């Protein structure tokens, strides 16, 4: 990707953040829906590979949180297609998930959600990475230049 100035390249962060936010929202929806399905039909756990059954933890309050974020995030991305909308979603999601990770460390199973070490590691990886990519993307977005008075 080249910029308007010959010999310079634009930073890839807006594209990386866009791909990451789409992947996270879709992943949350799939994981949450899978967890709800597993909770609804516990016989599925016996035929499911162990790593997949572990990923689909089957805790409804936590699964619903993932479904709500997934559906809401994907709807936001489809309705508001600007870079600024992706920055806003990345910032809100990143702050929320980072705080959820710290809450999971401080409080045992907050709000009835089963949040143990694997979930805390997930939240404290996905949330701060979203924030980092969002800040890098926000700093790379081209802004209109102000007219100079000389």
N, C-alpha and C positions, 0 to 999 in steps of 0.2 A: 504494500500500500504506500503510495508516494503522496507527498503533499504538493501544494501549489508551488513551493519554492524548489527549484531543481537542486538535486543533490542531498535533499533532506527526506527523512521518513517520518511519518506520523507514528506515535506510540500505539502499540496494539491493545492497550488496556481497555478502551471502550468495547472492542470486539470480544476480548477475553471475559470481561464482566458480563456482557450480554449472554454469551454462551453459558457462563456459570450460573447466572440467575435463572435462565430457562431450565437448565439441567437440575438445579436444586428444587425448583418448584415442581417440576414433573416427577422427580424422584420422591419428594415428600408425598405427593398424591398417590403414587404407586405403593410406597411403603405403608402409608396409612390405610389405604384400601385393602392391601394384603393382610395387614394386622387385624382389621375388622373382620375380614373373611375368615381368618384363622380363628378368631374368637367366636365367631358365629358357628363354625363347623370345626370343632376340635379334632375330629377324626383326620382332617387333612394334615395335621402336624405329623402323624405317623407315616405318611407316604411322602412327605416333603423332605428334601435333603436337609441335613442338620444346619449347615450355614444359612440356608434360606429361612428355615424355621426360627433360627436365632434372630435373624434380621427382622422378621415379622413377629415382633414380640407379643402381639395379642393383647396389649393393655388398651382397652377402649378409650379412656380419656386422652392418653398420649397419641393414640392412632387418630382420634378426631382432631387433635391439634395439628397433626401433619396433613390431614385431609383439608382442613380449613385453610391452612397456609398454602397448600398446593393449588386448590381451586381458586382461592382469592388471588394468589400471585399470578397464576396463569391468566385469569380474567383481566387483571390489571395490565399484564403485558400485551394481551390482545386488544384491549380497549385503548390503551395509551401507549402509542408506539414510539414516543420520542426518547431520546437519550436521557433527558431530564427525568422522565417517568421511571426509567430503569434505575437511575441514580437514587431517586426517592425510595423505591421499593428495596433496593439494596441496602440503603441506610437504615430504614425501619426494620427490615428483617434481620440485618446484621446486629443491630443493637438488641433486638428482642431475643435472638437466639444466644447471643453472648451472655446476656443477663439470665436467661433460662439455665445456661450451663453453670453459672455461679450459684443460682438459686438451688439447683440440684445438688451442689456440693454442700451448701449451708443447711438445707432442709431435706429431711428424708421423705421421699415421695411427695413432693408438693402438689397440691390440688388433686390428690388421688392418682397422679401419674407415676407409673413405675419409672423412676429415673435413677439408674445405678451407674456404675463406672463406664460401661460402654456408651450409654446415652450421654453422659457428661462429656466424654471424649468427643463424641459426634458433635454435640452442641458447641463445645469450645474449639472445635476445628472449623466447622462450617460457618458459624457466626463471625468470628474474627477474620476468616479468609474472605467472606463476603464484604466485610467492612474495608479490608485492605484493597481488594479489587475495585470496590466502589470509589474509594478515595483516589486511587490511581486513574480510574476512568474519568472521574470528575475533573481532575487536574489536566487531563489530556483533551478534553472537549474544546474545540475551537470556539472562541468567543468573538463576537464582532469587535473590530478594532475601533477605538474612539478616534474621531478626526483630530489630527494634531494641528495646533496653531503655531506656525513658525514665522 
